[in-house]
């Protein structure tokens, strides 16, 4: 109990920058920093985003995440390290924006609670564990959520989201829209209106249509993308989920499931959240990178009901928050890819640096899959 009290005092009484620094160090140690194994393929698109570089039809789905490579091409970030740095900047921007939103909208105490909850969720570190397209996707989602009264801005950002990753944007915005609609029928009002959610949802669809128009205008030959990929891999994904669903479901929220138990105390007002969460979890048997996809498409939902909801944050005591933070700091990184639990890439970061400086350790010439 004495340790818990000390943790509680530190979280809520130290300088804000010290708390953020400690969280960053713990996250770095627990998770590490690596890049998406297919980031090199996305880099190939950035060489000329108006030509499909993939002859293998199973790789065409990458071309539908067009916005990031196009922006990289636009600013000349086409080299290996430049392309990585471009996406890593969005990962950092995602974290900094959340911190900014929390402190700008809540009291100091509530903002710290919000940041703690954000940190313990797998989505917060996914942008670092796999630096890549998700870095931009998550930043765009949060950017829209940061301005709940700006419906036109939500539509514009939704359009960009649809051009970056339509499927994730569609399910994320659609899930939020559905939950908010149910809450409204109950008479409970969130910070996010139906008009905002609908604007974000329609924007994602508009982004997909914009890509279709661009590809048609430039005569870019590309198949249905992720739909084509799914038909080729659906049996494998179902098998992965069937045999590993215990850990897969746990990894979606990680310690956030303890927060979910706390949220049950809301009674009927919590029903829209859990119904929507259950619906989004039905996506799990159709994807191979289970934690990544579900953490991302549930992010707007979790943000609206937990992370950026002062009604809920005010009901969590300091003692509860310090206990959650302590457990998170002690637990190893839990993240699932292809149905298999993965681990921190931090030791690989250290080994890579030592190899580059002194020639220590063996590092493959193409290290994308080295930690996995």
N, C-alpha and C positions, 0 to 999 in steps of 0.2 A: 504493500500500500504506500510505503514511503517513496518507492521508485515511481509509482504512478503519479503521486503528488508532485514529484520533481518534474516529471515529463509534462504534466498539466501546467505547472508554473512556467516552464520554458516555452511551451507552445503559445500561451496567451499573454506572457509578460515580456518576452525578449523582443528585440527590434524585429520588425517585419523582414528586413533583408537577411537577418541571421536565420530566421525560420526557413525562409526560401532557400538559403544556401545549404542548410542541413538536409532539407528534403531533396535538393538536387544531388548532393553527394551520396545520399542513401540510394536514390534512384539509379545513379550512375553505377554504383557498386552492385546493386541487385539486378540490374537489367543490362547495362552496357550500351554501346552504340554500334550498330551495324547497318547494313543496307539491304534492301529487298533483293533476293536472288535474281530477279528479272530486271533489275535496274539498268543493266547493260543493254537489254533489248529496248527499253524505253529511250535510252541514250541514242540508239540507232535511229529512232524516229526523229529525234531532235536535229539530226544532220540535215534532214529535209522533210518537214512535217506534211508536205504535199505529195509525197510518194510513199506508198506502203513498202517497207523494206523486207517484209516477211513472205517467204515463199511457202512456208508451212502454214496451212490454213488454221491449225490449232493455236497459232500465235497471234492471229488477227485480233483477238480480244484486247491485246495490249494497245492496239492502234485506237481503240475507242476511248482510251484514257488520253485524249489528244491535247487537252489544254496545257498540261505541264510541259511536255516536249515542245509545244509551240512557243510557250513563253521563254523556255530555255533557248530555243533557236533565235527568238526575237532579240534577246540580250547577248547572244553569243556564248552562252554557257554550254558548249557542246563537247568539251573534253571530259574525260573520266572524272577528275577531281572537281572540275567546275560544275559538272552536272550534279554530283553528290552534294557539293556545297550549296547549290541552288535549292535543293530539296531540304537540306539540313536547316537552312535559314527559315523555312516554313515550319519545321518542327519547333524551333526555338520561338518563332513568332506565335505559334499555337499556345505554348506554355505561358509566354509573357502576356498575351492577350487575355487569357483566363485570369491571371493574377490581377491584371488591370481592371477587368470587369468586376471581379469580386470586391476589390477595395473601393471601386468607384460607386458601387450600388449598395453596399452593406456597411454596417458598423464594423469597427476593427475586429471585434470578437467574432461576429458572424462570418466576416470575410476569411478569417483564419480557419474556421470550421469548414467553409466551402473548399478552401484550398487543400485541406487535409483529405476530405472526401474525394476530391479530384485526384489526388496523388495515389490513393490506395486502389483506384480503379485501373484495370489493365489498359484502358484506352489512353490514359495519360502518358504511359511509357511506350505504347505501341509505335508512336511517331519517332521514337529513338531506336527501339529494338530493330525496326525495319524502316529505315529512312527511305522514302520514295514517294510514290503517288499518294499514299495515305497522308503524308505530311501536308500536302496541299488540300486534300479532301477535308481533313479535320479542321484546318485553319478556316476554310470557307464556311463550314458548318458553324463554327464558333463565331465567326464574324457576323453571320446573319443573326444568331442568337443574342449577340451583344446589343442589337438595336431592335428590340421587340415592337417598337411603335412604327418602324419604317417598313411599310408593306412593299413599296416600290423597290426599296433596296433589297428586301428579301427575295423578290422576284428576280432581280438582276443577279444576286449571288446564287440563287437557285439555278439560274441559267448556266452560270459558270460551273456550278457543281455538276450539272447534267453533262457538261462537256468534259469534265474531269473524270467522273465515275458515275454514270447514270444510274446503274443498279443500286449502288449504295445510297445515292441521293434520293432515289425514288422510295426505297424502303424506309430510310431514315425520316424523310419529310412526311411520307404517308403514315408512318407509325405515330408521329407526333400529332398529325392532323386527326387521326382516329381517336387518340387518347384525349385530346383537348375537346373533341366533339362529345365524347362520353362524359367528361367532367362538366361541361357546360349543361348537359341534360340533367346532371345532378345538382346544378346550381352553384358549383364551385368554379371560381374564376382564377386562372393562372395569369402569369405575366404575358403569356403568349395567346393572342386572340385567334379565333378561327380564320379571320382574314389574313393574318400573318402566316399561319401554317399553310393555308391554301395557296398563298402567293409563292411560298417556298416550294411547295409541291408542284405547282404549275410551272414554275421556273425550271425545275429539274427536267420536266417533260419538254419544255421549250429548248433547253440545252441539247437534248437528244435530237430534236428536230433540226436544230441549227447544224449539228454535226452531219446529219444526213444530207442537208443542203450543201454544206461545204464539200463533202466527199463527192457529191454528184457534180458540182460545179467544176472541180478540179479532176474529174474522171478518175478518182482514186478507187481502185478495186479492193473491196474489203467485205468479208462475209458478216454474218450476224454477230460475230464476236463471242460474247460470253454465253449466248444461247447455244452456239455451235460447240463451244468448249464443254458446256454442261452435258450435252447429248453424248459426248465422247467419254465423260468421266463420272456420270451420275451413279453408276453401279459401285464404283470404287468409293465414292463419298458416302454412300449409304452404308457400305460395309464398315468404313472407318467409324461412322457415328454409332452403329449398332454395337460394336465391340468396345468402344471407348467413351460411351456417352457420359459416364460418371464424371470423368475428369474434364471432358469437353464442356459440359454444362457448368461445372464449377468455375472454369477458366473465363467464362463470359464476363462475370462480374468480380470474380475472386473474392476478396474480403467484402466486396460490395453486397454479397448475399447476407452478411450480418446487418448491413444498413437496410436491406430489404425486409428483414425480420422486424427491424425497428419501425419501418414504414407501415407494416401491417397494423400497427396501433392506430392508424388513421381511420380504420374501419372502412365504411363504404367509399370514402373519398379516395382510397387507395386502389379500388377495383379497376378503374380505367388504366392505371399504370400496369398492373399485373396482367390484365387481359391482353394489353398491347405487347408487353414483354413476352408473354407466352406465344403470341402470334408471330413475333419476330424470330423467336427461337425455332420456329418451324423451318426456317431457312437453313439451319445447321446441317441437316442431312444432304444438302445440295452444294456444299462448299468444302474445299480442302483446307483452307487456312481459317479454321473455325473461330479461334479467339479473335483474330484480327477483324474478320467481317462482322461478327456480332457485336464486338466492342464498339465498332464504328457506327453501325446502323442503329444501335440503341443509345448513342451519345446524345442526340437531341432530346430523346425521351427522358433519360436520366438527368440531363441538365435542367429541363423544365420542372421536373417533379422533386429533384433532390438538390443538385449543385447550385442552382440559381433560384431556389424557392425559399424565401426567408421564413415562410410559415412553417416549413419543415425543419430548417436549420436551427431555428430558435428553440425547438423542442428537444434537441440533442444536447445533453449536458456536457460540461467540460470534462467530467470524469469519463464519460463514454467516449468522447473524442480522443482523449489521451490514451485510453486503453486500445482503441482501434489503431491509433498511430503506432503504439508500441508493438502490437502484434504484427502490423505491416512491416515494420523495420526489421523484425526478427525472421519473418517468413521468406523463403526463397521465391524467385520469380516463377510464376505459373502461367504458361502460355502454350497453346496447342497448335501444331501445324501437321497436317496429314494424320490427325488422330493421335499424334505422339507428343507427350509433354517435352517442352524444350527448356533450356536453361540459360543462365546469364551469359552474355557474350563478352562480359568485362575481361575475363582472363585472356580471351582471344585478342581483345584490344591491346592489352599489355604486351602479349606475345608479338603481335604485329609491329608495335612500336619498337620493341627491343630487337626484332629481326631487322627492321629498317635502319636502326642506329648502329647495332653491333654485329648483326648477322646471326644472332641467337635464334633458336627454335627453327622448326621447319614450317614454312608458309607456302601453300600451293601457289602456283603461278596465277591461277584463277580462284581466288579465295571466297567467292560468293557463298558457297555452301559449306565452307570449312567448319564453322561452328555448329553445323546441324547434321 
